[in-house]
């Protein structure tokens, strides 16, 4: 059987320092990954909200076309002053 050998205290400390640094890097990587997941979840929520707002804008545009069509049918084509309600025909 082989005789066991012993590292010097300095060599053992080097090994322990490397392990500690490795563990610290793994911890930091995990922390960054958790932050990234939070950012991605926030991004997804913001993108959903953006899509909803864009859909609302489209619906508003459709409603605007309906109102304009109704008003043009009633008053003819012209510019409407939204402050006074005065219609200036083209």
Buried (B, 14 or more C-beta within 10 A) or exposed (E): EEEEEEEEEEEEEEEEEEEEEEEEEEEEEEEEEEEEEEEEEEEEEEEEEEEEEEEEEEEEEEEEEEEEEEBEEEEEEEEBEEEEEEBEEE
